[in-house]
């Protein structure tokens, strides 16, 4: 019985879940707050996904085989597993090896797909364009929708534009003016009221609330019991804010300079004028402090310290430092001037007054004091006070005189020259303000006090000339050289020439001539006189001192009367800078001393002819004939004079005489040219036939003969003439061009090309022949051949400006600018390229640039007539009358003789 009772009791105490599997998701101890955990035995050993499988943990073979079969049977029908070629689940033969046959088959299929795609490409592109056009028609851009309105804006007047209302804000009032968020800080009383329901002013540092309050560890905020005093936190916060506001406030004007957005976060707000490293400032401040303490009597240290503080934005500290430096070094004017600069104007006056008391003999301090004054009366008072302390300061006297009227200035200068009797400027200023007699006395006193200065002597000479005593000018200049030499002064030619130039600019012509005459021979070796004097004259002309240059030429001609080169330079100088009368007078003297110089006779005759005095020009030429009986230039000048004045019979007689006495090629050519101009073609041909027999190597005779024959429609004779001429003169480029042009007009283009090709072989690297060949192709309409030939031409003649100029306009409009840049790189100073660039700017309506480039062109080569012609046409279309007249005058003065179009017209 007892045994049964024990078994029943054991079964009764046994739990019902013992021996039963745990339910899903059961975690032991979760009821009493425990959390589940996982051991390695639950998840297996740590293995990499790529490790070799361990058969110990693999399922049985039968189960694994069965699982693989199930995977093969299940087909993955997901869209991501779909292939366009093989459908779902990949290729049927994906497990088979990929051999060469498969590769070849894939290549064949790819080529077929590519061919089919090309066949459908045109249709696909057309369909795409149609869809795109349809889409743009249905949904046009906003820019296209308003294009008509934009074009109509061109008709809006300025009054209509100004009446258009401004764009307003369409939002309602609440959206336009949103109410700012209001933040109410939590008062300290709320915190103290809620600490355990008790009213207290302290907070327990050990409580959780104390960690939320910043600064609880600060001893100054704790009460004697160790609690945090909230009232002290508020007081400290207010004190810190006041300190920061006082630091960033401007102590001068009292206005705040606080940056409301960033003064709490921007660390650079305290040094707004300096962007360097704060550590560098600290190092510099420490070093300068060490210098000041080591040597407090060193003013540069105080100045450097003040400027450092000024740079970092601490102006008040800089002022304090500089004032301490002034206390330590009251005799340093640099410190006082720096202090005055740093102080505001009102305070600066007091500082500079204190400086004047410490250093009453400092000129700079007195001038600074005068600069600080705004009224002229106060400035005068300062200067007069300064002159009481420093009566021998020229700078103070000059500054004081500048503030006075002429009468008071004369009184001041009278006193100034007594105090500063060695100042040339004060003596000369006083002489200018005095009358003639008093000025002479002043200058005499000045010479007595300063016997070594040349300006006093030149001023005396100018004074005599201004008052009509011309005869005294040369005497004074001679006496000045004697006196200065006696006083040991070295006579410097350059300085005296500069004095002469200054005298001419001031209107004292006789004074400058006297100075040049007196000093021109000083310090010049005898064999160098001619070249030195020519250089002096050119220097004076360059400085626009024409009277000085004229005086130099006069002295040179007096010493070298038979030198033709000096006469020519003097004549050209008078032609450019003098009058017609002075030029003719000079030329009369020149031909008297150099009768064999033909160019002097011709210049004299031309001057008379240009003035309209033809009889006088004939008289000069007759005198020239007597001096030079067989001169070709004089014969031709006489013929030109008669022909230009329509005296053709006289011209013919003169040419007949010339052919008898001086039968030169030019005389024969001018004779035939005159007959040609008079339409006597047979006589001209007769003269040319005789001429080419005597002078077969003069190409112009052959050219004229061929051109006259062309004019008579005798093209075969002209061709024969050119052929014979090319044998006699194979190096004459115009002959090759004339022969080719004749064949081109006859329609034999192949022969024209052949002639030009022969010319290029006979005369290699001649750009003109290449240019003519290119133009032949262009005139024939063969632009591609012309472009190819241009490329060959530029390879053979890379620096030919004529070719580059033609190449620019052979390009299309968008490419011309690029071509012009290439041309300028190769031929920067070639007039043909510059002319082409000018015309390019003209075509683009860039008139200002076009005018600048035309000016550059005619400046580089004033003899190019084409540039002048285009320039004048441009000004006629786009310039003012003044600009047109200026270009015309410059062209006449330049007398151009070359140019492709210019020679044909002129």
GILIN-V179207 format. One record per backbone hydrogen bond with DSSP energy under -1.0 kcal/mol. NH is the residue of the N-H (numbers start at 1). CO is the residue of the C=O. E is the energy in kcal/mol with one decimal. If there is no record, write none. Layout:
# GILIN-V179207
nh: <NH,NH>
co: <CO,CO>
e: <E,E>
This chain:
# GILIN-V179207
nh: <5,6,7,8,9,10,11,12,13,14,20,26,30,33,34,42,44,51,57,64,65,66,67,68,69,70,71,72,73,74,81,82,83,87,103,104,105,106,107,108,109,110,111,112,113,114,115,116,117,118,119,120,124,125,126,127,128,129,130,131,132,133,134,135,136,137,138,139,145,146,147,150,151,152,154,155,156,161,162,163,164,176,177,192,193,194,196,198,203,207,212,218,221,222,223,226,228,229,230,233,234,235,236,237,238,239,240,241,242,243,244,245,246,247,248,250,254,257,263,266,269,271,274,281,282,283,284,285,286,287,288,289,290,291,292,293,294,295,298,301,303,304,305,306,307,308,309,310,311,312,313,314,315,318,319,320,321,322,323,324,325,326,327,328,329,332,336,337,338,339,340,341,342,343,348,349,350,351,352,353,354,355,356,357,358,359,362,366,367,368,369,370,371,372,379,380,381,382,383,384,385,386,387,388,390,393,397,398,399,400,401,402,404,409,410,411,412,413,414,415,416,417,419,420,423,427,428,429,430,431,432,433,434,439,440,441,442,443,444,445,446,447,448,449,450,458,459,460,461,462,463,464,465,466,467,468,469,470,473,476,477,478,479,480,481,482,483,484,485,486,487,488,489,496,497,498,499,500,501,502,503,504,505,506,507,508,509,512,513,514,515,516,517,518,519,520,522,524,532,533,534,535,536,537,538,539,540,541,542,543,544,545,546,549,550,551,552,553,554,555,556,557,558,559,560,563,567,568,569,570,571,572,573,574,575,576,577,578,583,584,585,586,587,588,589,590,591,592,593,594,597,601,602,603,604,605,606,607,608,609,610,611,612,613,614,617,618,619,620,621,622,623,624,625,626,627,628,631,635,636,637,638,639,640,641,642,643,644,646,647,648,651,652,653,654,655,656,657,658,659,660,661,662,664,668,669,670,671,672,673,674,675,676,677,678,679,680,681,684,685,686,687,688,689,690,691,692,694,695,698,701,703,704,705,706,707,708,709,710,711,712,713,714,715,718,719,720,721,722,723,724,725,726,727,728,729,732,736,737,738,739,740,741,742,743,744,745,746,748,749,752,753,754,755,756,757,758,759,760,761,762,763,770,771,772,773,774,775,776,777,778,779,780,781,782,783,786,787,788,789,790,791,792,793,794,795,796,797,800,804,805,806,807,808,819,820,821,822,823,824,825,826,827,830,834,835,836,837,838,839,840,841,842,843,844,845,846,847,850,851,852,853,854,855,856,857,858,859,860,861,864,865,868,869,870,871,872,873,874,875,876,877,878,879,884,885,886,887,888,889,890,891,892,893,894,895,898,903,905,906>
co: <1,2,3,4,5,6,7,8,9,10,17,23,27,30,29,39,40,48,54,60,61,62,63,64,65,66,67,68,69,70,78,79,87,83,99,100,101,102,103,104,105,106,107,108,109,110,111,112,113,114,115,116,120,121,122,123,124,125,126,127,128,129,130,131,132,133,134,135,141,142,144,146,147,148,151,152,153,157,158,159,161,172,173,188,189,190,194,195,228,204,209,215,218,219,227,223,203,221,201,229,230,231,232,233,234,235,236,237,238,239,240,241,242,243,244,255,250,248,259,262,266,268,271,277,278,279,280,281,282,283,284,285,286,287,288,289,290,291,295,298,299,300,301,302,303,304,305,306,307,308,310,309,313,314,315,316,317,318,319,320,321,322,323,324,325,329,332,333,334,335,336,337,338,339,344,345,346,347,348,349,350,351,352,353,354,355,359,362,363,364,365,366,367,368,375,376,377,378,379,380,381,382,383,384,386,390,393,394,395,396,397,398,401,405,406,407,408,409,410,411,412,413,415,416,420,423,424,425,426,427,428,429,430,435,436,437,438,439,440,441,442,443,444,445,446,454,455,456,457,458,459,460,461,462,463,465,464,468,470,472,473,474,475,476,477,478,479,480,481,482,483,485,484,492,493,494,495,496,497,498,499,500,501,502,504,503,507,508,509,510,511,512,513,514,515,516,519,521,528,529,530,531,532,533,534,535,536,537,538,539,541,540,544,545,546,547,548,549,550,551,552,553,554,555,556,560,563,564,565,566,567,568,569,570,571,572,573,574,579,580,581,582,583,584,585,586,587,588,589,590,594,597,598,599,600,601,602,603,604,605,606,607,609,608,612,613,614,615,616,617,618,619,620,621,622,623,624,628,631,632,633,634,635,636,637,638,639,640,643,642,646,647,648,649,650,651,652,653,654,655,656,657,658,662,664,665,666,667,668,669,670,671,672,673,674,676,675,679,680,681,682,683,684,685,686,687,688,690,691,695,698,699,700,701,702,703,704,705,706,707,708,710,709,713,714,715,716,717,718,719,720,721,722,723,724,725,729,732,733,734,735,736,737,738,739,740,741,742,743,747,748,749,750,751,752,753,754,755,756,757,758,759,766,767,768,769,770,771,772,773,774,775,776,778,777,781,782,783,784,785,786,787,788,789,790,791,792,793,797,800,801,802,803,804,815,816,817,818,819,820,821,822,823,827,830,831,832,833,834,835,836,837,838,839,840,842,841,845,846,847,848,849,850,851,852,853,854,855,856,857,861,898,864,865,866,867,868,869,870,871,872,873,874,875,880,881,882,883,884,885,886,887,888,889,890,891,863,899,901,902>
e: <-2.1,-1.8,-2.0,-2.4,-2.0,-2.1,-2.6,-2.3,-1.7,-1.0,-1.8,-1.6,-1.5,-1.1,-2.5,-1.1,-1.9,-1.3,-1.5,-2.4,-2.5,-2.0,-2.1,-2.0,-2.0,-1.7,-1.9,-2.2,-2.0,-2.1,-1.4,-1.6,-2.0,-2.1,-1.8,-2.7,-2.5,-2.6,-2.1,-2.2,-2.6,-2.4,-2.3,-2.2,-2.6,-2.5,-2.4,-2.6,-2.3,-2.1,-1.8,-1.7,-2.3,-3.1,-2.5,-2.4,-2.3,-2.6,-2.4,-2.5,-2.5,-2.8,-2.7,-2.5,-2.5,-2.1,-2.2,-3.0,-2.1,-1.7,-1.0,-2.2,-2.2,-1.7,-1.3,-1.4,-1.5,-2.2,-2.1,-1.2,-1.0,-2.5,-2.4,-2.2,-2.4,-1.5,-1.6,-1.3,-1.2,-1.1,-1.2,-1.4,-1.5,-1.7,-3.4,-2.5,-2.4,-3.3,-1.3,-1.2,-1.8,-2.3,-2.8,-2.2,-2.1,-2.3,-2.5,-2.0,-2.2,-2.2,-2.2,-2.4,-2.1,-1.7,-1.8,-1.9,-1.8,-1.1,-1.7,-3.2,-1.3,-1.3,-1.2,-1.4,-2.1,-2.4,-2.7,-2.7,-2.3,-2.6,-2.6,-2.0,-2.1,-2.2,-2.5,-2.5,-2.3,-2.7,-1.4,-1.1,-2.3,-2.6,-2.1,-2.4,-2.3,-2.0,-2.0,-2.1,-2.4,-1.9,-1.1,-2.3,-1.3,-1.8,-2.5,-2.4,-2.4,-2.5,-2.1,-2.0,-2.3,-1.9,-2.0,-2.0,-2.3,-1.5,-1.6,-2.5,-2.3,-2.4,-2.4,-1.8,-2.0,-1.5,-3.0,-1.7,-1.1,-2.3,-2.9,-2.0,-2.1,-2.1,-2.3,-1.6,-1.6,-3.2,-1.3,-1.5,-2.4,-2.2,-2.2,-2.1,-2.1,-1.7,-1.9,-2.6,-2.0,-2.2,-2.6,-2.6,-2.1,-2.4,-2.6,-1.1,-2.8,-1.1,-1.9,-2.6,-2.2,-2.4,-2.6,-1.9,-1.5,-2.9,-2.2,-1.7,-2.6,-2.9,-2.0,-1.7,-2.5,-2.7,-1.8,-3.4,-1.4,-1.6,-2.6,-2.4,-2.2,-2.3,-2.0,-1.2,-1.1,-3.3,-2.0,-1.8,-2.7,-2.6,-2.1,-2.4,-2.4,-2.4,-1.8,-2.2,-3.2,-2.4,-2.3,-1.9,-2.2,-2.5,-2.3,-2.1,-2.2,-2.6,-1.2,-1.6,-2.6,-1.6,-1.1,-2.5,-2.1,-2.3,-2.7,-2.2,-1.8,-2.0,-3.0,-2.8,-2.1,-2.1,-1.7,-1.5,-2.9,-2.1,-2.7,-2.0,-2.0,-2.2,-2.4,-2.5,-2.4,-2.3,-2.3,-1.6,-1.5,-2.6,-1.4,-1.9,-2.3,-2.3,-2.3,-2.4,-2.5,-1.9,-2.2,-1.7,-1.2,-1.0,-2.4,-2.7,-2.0,-2.3,-2.2,-2.4,-2.3,-2.3,-2.4,-2.4,-2.1,-1.6,-1.4,-2.9,-1.1,-2.0,-2.5,-2.2,-2.2,-2.5,-2.3,-2.2,-2.5,-2.8,-1.7,-1.7,-2.7,-1.2,-1.7,-2.5,-2.3,-2.6,-2.6,-2.8,-2.3,-2.3,-2.3,-2.0,-2.8,-1.8,-2.0,-2.5,-2.4,-2.1,-2.6,-2.2,-1.8,-2.2,-2.7,-1.2,-1.4,-3.0,-1.4,-1.3,-2.5,-2.4,-2.0,-2.5,-2.7,-2.2,-1.9,-2.6,-3.1,-1.3,-1.6,-2.5,-1.3,-1.6,-2.5,-2.3,-2.2,-2.3,-2.4,-2.2,-2.1,-2.2,-1.8,-1.8,-2.8,-1.2,-2.0,-2.6,-2.3,-2.3,-2.2,-2.6,-2.4,-2.1,-2.9,-2.6,-1.5,-3.1,-1.2,-1.9,-2.5,-2.4,-2.5,-2.4,-2.3,-2.3,-2.4,-2.7,-1.3,-2.4,-3.7,-2.1,-2.3,-2.7,-2.8,-2.1,-2.4,-2.6,-2.2,-2.0,-2.5,-2.5,-1.7,-1.6,-2.9,-1.1,-2.1,-2.7,-2.2,-2.3,-2.4,-2.6,-2.0,-2.3,-2.8,-1.5,-3.9,-1.3,-1.1,-2.4,-2.4,-2.1,-2.6,-2.5,-2.3,-2.0,-2.0,-2.3,-1.6,-1.9,-2.8,-1.0,-2.2,-2.7,-2.4,-2.6,-2.6,-2.4,-2.5,-2.6,-2.5,-1.1,-1.7,-3.7,-1.5,-1.3,-2.0,-2.7,-2.4,-2.2,-2.6,-2.0,-1.8,-2.2,-2.3,-1.7,-2.2,-1.4,-1.7,-2.3,-2.2,-2.6,-2.3,-2.4,-2.5,-2.4,-2.1,-2.0,-2.4,-2.2,-1.3,-2.6,-2.4,-2.1,-2.4,-2.3,-2.0,-1.7,-2.2,-2.8,-1.3,-1.4,-2.5,-1.2,-1.9,-2.4,-2.3,-2.5,-2.2,-2.0,-1.9,-2.6,-2.6,-1.4,-1.9,-3.1,-1.4,-1.8,-2.5,-1.9,-2.6,-1.9,-2.1,-2.5,-1.9,-2.0,-2.4,-2.3,-1.7,-1.7,-3.3,-1.0,-2.2,-2.4,-2.1,-2.5,-2.1,-2.3,-1.9,-2.3,-2.0,-2.3,-1.3,-1.5,-2.5,-1.1,-2.3,-2.4,-1.9,-2.4,-2.2,-2.1,-2.0,-2.1,-2.4,-1.6,-2.1,-2.3,-1.5,-3.6,-1.2,-2.4,-2.6,-2.4,-2.6,-2.3,-2.5,-2.3,-2.2,-1.6,-2.8,-2.3,-2.4,-2.5,-2.2,-2.3,-2.2,-2.4,-2.4,-2.3,-2.2,-2.3,-2.0,-1.9,-2.1,-2.5,-1.8,-3.2>
